[in-house]
Amino acid sequence: MIGVKDMKYILDGKKMVSKEETHKYLKETFGFPEHYGNNLDALHDCLMERNVMEIEVEHEEKMLAALGKYGEKLMQVLDDVKNR
């Protein structure tokens, strides 16, 4: 049986064009609860609870161009979760 921690997520950087759209997309993709805080701390906590092990971002350059420093911080959160 495949558990949540065995899942691989492939995110589309083209859909992450603002903070608001990014968190809406992430909430839908990962199936976060309604009370998801729509910020990087909440993202980190939710991913750690689910033991997500593999996350890939396609079109990362588009996401980074749209989000700037926030996009860099987002990638750091994803790397932290993946590398724990």
C-alpha positions in Angstrom: 0.0 0.0 0.0 1.3 3.5 -0.9 1.2 6.0 1.9 1.2 9.8 1.7 5.0 9.9 2.3 5.5 7.8 -0.8 3.8 10.3 -3.1 5.7 12.5 -5.5 4.3 16.0 -6.3 5.1 17.9 -9.4 4.2 21.6 -9.1 3.7 23.9 -12.0 5.6 27.1 -11.5 3.4 28.8 -14.2 0.5 28.7 -11.8 2.4 30.5 -9.0 2.2 34.1 -10.1 1.3 35.8 -6.9 1.4 34.9 -3.2 -2.4 34.5 -3.2 -2.5 32.4 -6.3 0.5 30.3 -5.1 -1.2 29.4 -1.8 -4.5 28.7 -3.4 -2.7 26.3 -5.9 -0.7 24.6 -3.2 -3.8 24.2 -1.0 -5.7 22.5 -3.9 -2.7 20.4 -5.0 -1.8 19.1 -1.5 -5.4 18.9 -0.3 -4.7 21.2 2.7 -7.5 21.8 5.2 -9.7 24.9 5.1 -7.8 26.4 8.0 -4.5 26.4 6.0 -2.8 29.7 6.8 -1.8 30.7 3.3 1.8 31.5 4.3 5.2 29.7 4.2 5.1 28.7 7.9 1.7 27.0 7.3 3.1 25.3 4.2 6.1 24.0 6.0 3.9 22.7 8.9 1.4 21.0 6.6 4.0 19.3 4.5 5.9 18.1 7.6 2.7 16.6 9.0 2.1 14.7 5.8 5.7 13.4 5.5 5.9 14.5 1.8 9.2 13.3 0.5 9.4 14.3 -3.1 8.4 17.7 -4.6 9.5 18.9 -8.0 8.8 22.4 -9.4 8.4 22.5 -13.2 8.9 26.0 -14.7 10.7 27.1 -11.5 12.2 30.1 -13.4 8.7 31.4 -14.2 7.7 31.2 -10.5 10.9 32.9 -9.4 10.4 35.7 -11.9 6.9 36.3 -10.7 7.5 35.9 -7.0 11.0 37.2 -6.5 12.4 36.8 -3.0 9.1 35.1 -1.9 9.7 32.5 -4.5 13.2 31.9 -3.3 11.8 31.4 0.3 9.2 29.1 -1.1 11.9 26.9 -2.7 13.8 26.9 0.5 10.7 25.6 2.4 10.3 22.9 -0.3 14.0 21.9 0.0 13.8 21.8 3.8 10.9 19.5 3.7 12.5 17.2 1.1 15.8 17.1 2.8 14.7 16.3 6.4 
